[in-house]
C-alpha cells in the first residue's frame, strides 16, 4: 500500500478514532514508526491519504470524517 499509508492504517487501528494527518504523524514518530527527515511529513501523509481516498473511493481503507480528519472504514 505504501509506507505512509501502512503507518496511517496501523495508527488509526490502534487509536480507534479519527485523526488529522498531523496527529497520525506525531503518534507514529512518538512510537518510533516514522523516521522522516523531510520538512513536512504531515503534508505528505495528508496528500497520500487524500489521493488514496480520491482514487479508490469506497474501496479505500480510509475515509474523511470531517475537514482534515481521517479514519478507517
C-alpha positions as CSV (number, residue, x, y, z in Angstrom):
1,X,0.0,0.0,0.0
2,X,2.9,2.4,0.7
3,X,4.9,3.4,3.7
4,X,2.8,6.4,4.8
5,X,-0.5,4.6,4.2
6,X,0.7,1.5,6.1
7,X,1.6,3.7,9.1
8,X,-1.7,5.5,8.9
9,X,-3.6,2.3,8.9
10,X,-1.7,1.0,12.0
11,X,-2.1,4.2,14.0
12,X,-5.8,4.5,13.1
13,X,-6.4,0.8,14.1
14,X,-4.7,1.4,17.4
15,X,-6.4,4.7,18.3
16,X,-9.8,3.8,17.0
17,X,-10.7,7.4,16.5
18,X,-10.5,9.9,13.6
19,X,-7.2,11.8,13.5
20,X,-5.6,14.6,11.4
21,X,-2.6,13.8,9.3
22,X,-0.5,15.8,11.7
23,X,-1.8,13.7,14.7
24,X,-1.1,10.5,12.8
25,X,2.5,11.6,12.1
26,X,3.1,12.8,15.7
27,X,1.9,9.5,17.2
28,X,3.9,7.5,14.6
29,X,7.0,9.5,15.4
30,X,6.5,9.1,19.2
31,X,6.1,5.3,18.7
32,X,9.2,5.1,16.5
33,X,7.2,4.0,13.4
34,X,8.1,7.1,11.3
35,X,11.6,8.3,10.9
36,X,11.2,11.1,8.3
37,X,13.9,13.5,7.5
38,X,11.6,15.6,5.4
39,X,10.4,19.0,6.4
40,X,6.7,18.3,6.2
41,X,5.8,14.7,6.8
42,X,2.3,15.7,7.9
43,X,1.7,17.2,4.5
44,X,2.9,14.1,2.8
45,X,0.6,12.0,5.0
46,X,-2.3,14.2,4.2
47,X,-1.6,14.0,0.5
48,X,-1.2,10.2,0.5
49,X,-4.5,9.7,2.4
50,X,-6.4,12.2,0.2
51,X,-5.1,10.7,-3.0
52,X,-5.9,7.2,-1.8
53,X,-9.5,8.2,-1.0
54,X,-9.9,10.1,-4.2
55,X,-8.6,7.3,-6.4
56,X,-10.1,4.3,-4.6
57,X,-13.3,6.0,-3.5
58,X,-15.4,3.4,-1.5
59,X,-12.8,0.7,-1.8
60,X,-10.3,2.8,0.1
61,X,-9.5,1.7,3.6
62,X,-9.6,5.3,4.6
63,X,-12.4,7.9,4.8
64,X,-12.8,11.6,5.8
65,X,-14.9,12.1,8.9
66,X,-14.5,15.9,9.0
67,X,-12.4,18.5,7.4
68,X,-8.8,17.3,7.9
69,X,-9.8,14.2,9.9
70,X,-9.2,10.7,8.7
71,X,-10.5,7.3,9.9
72,X,-10.7,3.7,8.8
73,X,-13.8,2.4,7.1
